[in-house]
Amino acid sequence: MNKHWNEIIKEKKEKVLSGDLEYPIRILAIETSCDETSVAIVEDGQRILSNVVSSQIDIHKRFGGVVPEVASRKHVEGINYILEEALQEANLSLDEIDAIAVTYGPGLIGALLVGLSAAKAIAFAKGIPLIGVHHIAGHIYANQLVTPMKFPLIALVVSGGHTELVYMRDHLEFEVLGETRDDAAGEAYDKVARALHLPYPGGPHIDRLAKQGKPIIPLPRALMDEPYDFSFSGLKSAVINTLHNAARRSEVIKKEDMAASFQEAVVDVLVEKTFRAIVDKDIKHLVLAGGVAANSELRRRLTEKANELDVSLTIPPLSLCTDNAAMIASVAYYAYIKGKWSQLDLNSIASLPLSTNN
């Protein structure tokens, strides 16, 4: 049976690579890398026909973070319902889908496997291409759903597990200029929120509190002498130590002031290193990506600096900042037309580096 599928896919790929493309190209994508189950259908890489997201935040909130086994079980329970809802919303059947895309890394291995298994089953049953997509590439391509990306560009990726500066010369060409050496920015937000006794996820709560406080508490800005790499573990530890020492001295630190001070320290580093890369590479287009892209202060500061340097800035709407399948489908469209298709032996990879070959 595999041989039969391979023959069908080989014939379709030859047709696509010869330039014989039949538009519109509709790609159904599945995203289950962490704690959102999402299925989307996107037409020609930009037009969202449906983008259904089922979040598990309320389930994991009681644990103060994502529990991998619980996340995997919830993906299994919900994937078929989400798939059906996405098809109904787009008013399409699986017979009208040209390819299946799926996140295969990085992420929680059990969660990734749920989506990958579903995608393989559909691709095999319908005789259509399977396209594995890198999760971070998806976050970057959320911007393509807003406005066409102009190359070359710099992408600032800021999420719970990733903080990266990525240089792109063209579609699907990724060069990681710098990344976090320890905690990602979003991870630091969650840990600091826990220290401040704020609910999970911590980012929105710190962002809200910061608007009510003043950045008057001295906190470090790590690795400022390094060109593009990041480090937020020391900042997180500095916050915890400051709170602990104040408590021992029976001093009161306002949560609002600590939130404002912490957030300013994070944003200072992100903005400084991003525009350092933009100047060094002589870039005129910046895109923001990842869950922390929803942060209001980061958006404000990037916009301010971009206007100052006459740099075009694209920021996705809040609905496309967090994990969703539409962004995965957008990447897959460009992989589809370039013939970068996957085989049925594609496996999930928990720690998958971003590269042009993904």
C-alpha positions in Angstrom: 0.0 0.0 0.0 2.9 2.4 0.8 4.3 1.7 -2.6 1.0 2.7 -4.2 0.9 6.0 -2.2 4.5 6.8 -3.1 3.7 6.3 -6.8 0.8 8.7 -6.6 2.8 11.3 -4.7 5.7 11.0 -7.2 3.4 11.7 -10.1 1.9 14.7 -8.3 5.2 16.1 -7.4 6.5 15.9 -11.0 3.4 17.8 -12.1 3.9 20.5 -9.5 7.6 20.9 -10.2 6.9 21.3 -13.9 4.9 24.3 -13.1 1.5 22.7 -13.7 -0.2 24.1 -10.6 -4.0 24.2 -10.2 -5.2 27.1 -8.2 -6.5 27.6 -5.6 -4.2 25.3 -3.6 -5.9 24.4 -0.3 -3.8 23.0 2.5 -5.1 21.5 5.7 -2.7 21.9 8.6 -2.6 20.3 12.0 -0.8 21.9 15.0 -0.4 19.9 18.3 3.1 20.9 19.5 2.1 21.9 23.0 -1.2 22.7 24.6 -3.3 23.9 21.7 -5.1 21.5 19.3 -5.6 23.4 16.1 -6.7 22.5 12.5 -6.8 25.1 9.7 -7.4 25.3 6.0 -5.5 28.0 4.1 -5.9 28.8 0.4 -2.8 29.8 -1.6 -0.7 30.4 1.5 -2.6 33.5 2.6 -6.4 33.2 2.7 -7.6 31.6 5.9 -10.7 29.5 5.2 -10.8 28.2 8.8 -8.5 28.2 11.8 -10.0 26.3 14.8 -8.0 26.4 18.0 -8.8 24.5 21.2 -6.7 25.7 24.1 -5.9 23.7 27.2 -4.8 26.6 29.3 -7.6 26.1 31.9 -6.6 22.5 32.3 -2.9 23.2 32.9 -3.5 26.3 35.0 -3.9 24.3 38.1 -0.4 22.8 37.7 1.3 26.1 37.0 2.5 24.9 33.6 1.9 22.4 30.8 1.9 18.7 31.9 3.1 16.8 28.8 1.1 13.6 29.4 -2.1 15.6 30.0 -1.6 17.6 26.9 -1.1 14.5 24.8 -4.3 12.9 26.1 -6.3 16.1 25.4 -5.0 16.2 21.8 -6.2 12.6 21.3 -9.6 13.4 22.7 -10.1 16.5 20.6 -8.3 16.1 17.3 -11.2 14.5 15.3 -13.7 17.1 16.6 -11.4 20.0 15.7 -10.7 18.5 12.2 -14.4 18.2 11.5 -15.1 21.7 12.7 -12.4 23.2 10.5 -13.8 21.4 7.4 -17.3 22.6 8.2 -16.2 26.2 8.8 -14.4 26.1 5.4 -17.3 24.4 3.8 -15.0 21.8 2.3 -14.5 18.0 2.4 -11.2 16.2 2.6 -11.6 15.4 -1.1 -11.1 19.1 -1.9 -7.8 19.3 0.0 -4.5 19.4 -2.0 -2.1 18.6 0.8 -1.8 17.9 4.5 0.6 19.9 6.7 1.6 19.1 10.2 4.0 20.4 12.9 6.6 17.7 13.5 8.9 19.7 15.8 10.0 21.2 18.1 7.6 20.5 20.9 6.3 17.9 23.3 7.0 14.6 21.7 3.8 12.9 22.7 1.7 15.9 21.6 3.5 16.1 18.3 2.9 12.5 17.6 -0.9 12.9 17.9 -1.0 15.5 15.1 1.5 13.6 13.0 -0.4 10.4 13.2 -3.6 12.1 12.2 -1.9 13.9 9.3 -0.3 10.7 8.0 -3.6 8.8 8.1 -5.3 11.5 6.0 -2.5 11.9 3.5 -2.4 8.1 3.0 -6.2 7.6 2.8 -6.6 10.5 0.3 -3.5 10.0 -1.7 -2.3 13.6 -1.2 1.1 15.0 -0.1 2.3 15.1 3.5 4.3 18.2 4.5 6.2 18.4 7.8 6.6 21.9 9.1 8.9 23.4 11.7 7.0 25.0 14.5 9.1 28.2 14.6 8.9 28.6 10.8 5.1 28.6 11.4 5.3 31.4 13.9 7.3 33.5 11.4 4.9 32.8 8.6 1.9 34.0 10.7 3.1 37.3 9.3 2.6 36.1 5.7 -1.1 35.7 6.6 -1.2 39.5 7.4 0.9 40.9 4.5 3.4 39.5 2.1 6.9 39.3 3.6 9.5 41.4 1.9 13.0 39.8 1.7 15.6 40.0 3.0 14.1 40.3 6.5 14.8 39.8 10.2 12.3 37.8 12.3 12.3 38.2 16.1 10.8 35.0 17.5 9.7 35.3 21.1 7.7 32.5 22.7 7.5 30.3 25.8 10.2 28.0 24.6 12.1 30.0 22.0 13.8 33.4 21.6 15.6 33.7 18.3 16.7 36.2 15.7 16.3 34.7 12.2 17.6 36.1 9.0 15.7 35.2 5.8 16.9 35.8 2.3 13.8 34.3 0.7 10.9 31.9 1.4 11.9 28.9 3.5 15.5 30.1 3.8 16.4 30.5 7.5 19.6 31.5 9.2 19.5 31.7 13.0 21.7 34.7 14.0 21.2 34.3 17.7 19.1 32.4 20.2 18.7 32.1 24.0 21.3 30.2 25.9 19.0 29.3 28.7 15.5 30.4 29.6 13.4 31.9 26.7 11.7 35.2 27.3 8.3 33.6 27.6 9.7 31.0 30.1 11.1 33.8 32.2 7.7 35.5 32.2 6.0 32.4 33.5 8.7 31.8 36.3 8.6 35.5 37.4 4.8 35.4 37.4 4.9 32.3 39.7 7.3 34.2 42.0 4.8 37.1 42.1 1.9 34.6 42.8 0.2 35.3 39.4 -1.7 32.7 37.4 -0.4 30.7 34.5 0.4 31.7 31.8 2.3 34.6 33.3 2.9 36.8 30.2 -0.5 38.6 30.0 -0.7 39.1 33.8 2.8 40.7 34.0 2.0 42.8 31.0 -1.2 44.1 32.6 0.5 44.7 36.0 3.5 46.5 34.4 1.1 49.2 33.1 0.2 50.1 36.7 3.8 50.2 38.0 7.1 52.0 37.5 10.4 50.3 36.4 12.3 51.5 39.4 13.9 48.2 40.5 17.4 47.7 39.1 17.6 44.4 37.2 20.3 43.1 34.9 20.4 43.1 31.0 22.4 40.0 30.2 24.8 39.4 27.3 24.6 42.9 26.0 28.2 42.6 24.7 27.3 39.5 22.7 25.9 40.4 19.2 22.7 38.4 19.0 22.4 35.7 21.6 20.0 36.1 24.6 19.9 35.0 28.2 17.0 35.4 30.6 17.8 33.0 33.4 19.9 35.5 35.3 17.2 38.1 35.1 14.6 35.6 36.4 17.0 34.7 39.3 17.6 38.4 40.0 13.8 39.0 40.4 13.4 36.0 42.7 16.4 37.0 44.8 15.2 40.6 45.1 11.8 39.4 46.3 13.3 36.9 48.7 15.7 39.4 50.2 13.0 42.0 50.6 10.8 39.5 52.4 13.6 38.7 54.8 13.9 42.3 55.7 10.1 42.7 56.0 10.2 45.2 53.1 7.3 45.4 50.6 7.9 45.5 46.9 4.9 46.4 44.9 4.1 43.7 42.3 3.3 46.4 39.8 6.8 47.9 40.1 8.5 44.5 39.9 6.4 43.6 36.8 7.3 46.9 35.1 11.0 46.6 36.0 11.2 43.0 34.8 9.3 43.7 31.6 11.5 46.7 30.8 14.6 44.6 31.2 13.3 41.9 28.8 12.1 44.4 26.2 15.3 46.4 26.4 17.4 43.4 25.4 15.0 42.2 22.7 14.8 45.6 21.0 18.5 46.4 21.3 19.6 43.1 19.7 16.9 43.0 17.1 17.8 46.4 15.7 21.5 45.6 16.0 20.9 42.8 13.6 18.8 45.0 11.3 21.5 47.6 11.1 24.3 45.0 10.6 22.4 43.3 7.9 21.0 46.5 6.3 17.4 45.1 6.6 14.3 47.1 5.9 11.6 44.6 7.0 11.2 43.2 10.5 8.6 40.6 11.5 7.6 39.7 15.1 6.6 36.1 15.9 5.6 33.9 18.8 3.3 34.1 21.8 5.2 36.9 23.5 4.6 38.9 20.3 1.3 39.7 22.0 3.1 41.8 24.7 1.9 45.4 24.4 5.2 47.0 25.6 7.3 44.9 23.1 4.9 45.9 20.3 5.1 49.6 21.3 8.9 49.7 21.5 9.5 47.8 18.3 7.0 50.1 16.5 8.7 53.2 17.9 12.2 52.1 16.9 11.1 50.8 13.5 9.5 54.2 12.7 12.7 55.9 13.9 14.9 53.8 11.5 12.3 53.7 8.6 12.0 49.9 8.9 8.8 48.2 7.8 7.4 46.2 10.8 4.8 43.4 10.6 3.1 42.1 13.8 0.5 39.4 13.6 -2.9 39.9 15.3 -3.2 38.4 18.7 -5.1 35.4 17.3 -2.1 34.4 15.2 0.6 35.0 17.9 -0.2 31.9 19.9 0.0 28.4 18.4 -2.4 27.9 15.6 -2.6 25.7 12.4 -3.1 28.5 9.9 0.6 29.6 10.3 1.6 26.0 9.6 -0.5 25.9 6.5 1.2 29.1 5.2 4.7 27.6 5.5 3.4 24.4 3.8 2.1 26.3 0.8 5.6 27.4 -0.1 7.0 23.9 0.6 4.2 22.5 -1.6 5.0 24.6 -4.7 8.8 23.9 -4.3 8.2 20.1 -4.0 9.5 19.9 -0.4 7.2 17.1 0.6 7.6 14.5 3.3 7.5 10.7 3.4 5.2 8.6 5.6 8.2 7.7 7.7 8.4 11.3 9.0 8.9 11.3 12.7 8.4 13.9 15.5 11.5 15.6 16.8 11.2 17.3 20.2 14.3 19.4 19.8 14.4 20.4 16.1 16.8 23.2 15.0 15.4 25.7 12.5 17.2 25.5 9.2 16.6 25.8 5.5 16.5 22.0 5.1 13.6 21.5 7.5 
